[in-house]
Amino acid sequence: MSDPSATIAILIGTPAGARLLASATERDAARTAELFLLRLPPRALPAPLWVQCGDRAAGDRLSAYLSEFQAERVRERDGVTAMPDPDRREP
């Protein structure tokens, strides 16, 4: 998936090798990466990923979003239904 006008590149490592995704907008980049990650076998997650973007804030947002997206899929895979509340104290 290569787009000559792309401003965002996401490299995702998989058991079969790396895959480079390119998009012109942050929204398209997130959606393209989500769809790709959904096709990976759950045991391959979390997959290493790198975001390259001219806008550092957008790159940081995408990295954080895709990391949390993968973490959610890992929790589903492992049967964890909710994240523990770090502020909750056991009686």
Sequence and secondary structure as in RCSB ss.txt:
>XXXX:A:sequence
MSDPSATIAILIGTPAGARLLASATERDAARTAELFLLRLPPRALPAPLWVQCGDRAAGDRLSAYLSEFQAERVR
ERDGVTAMPDPDRREP
>XXXX:A:secstr
   TT  EEEEEEETTEEEEEEESSHHHHHHHHHHHHHHS GGG S  EEEEESSHHHHHHHHHHHHHHHHHHHH
HHHT  S   TT    
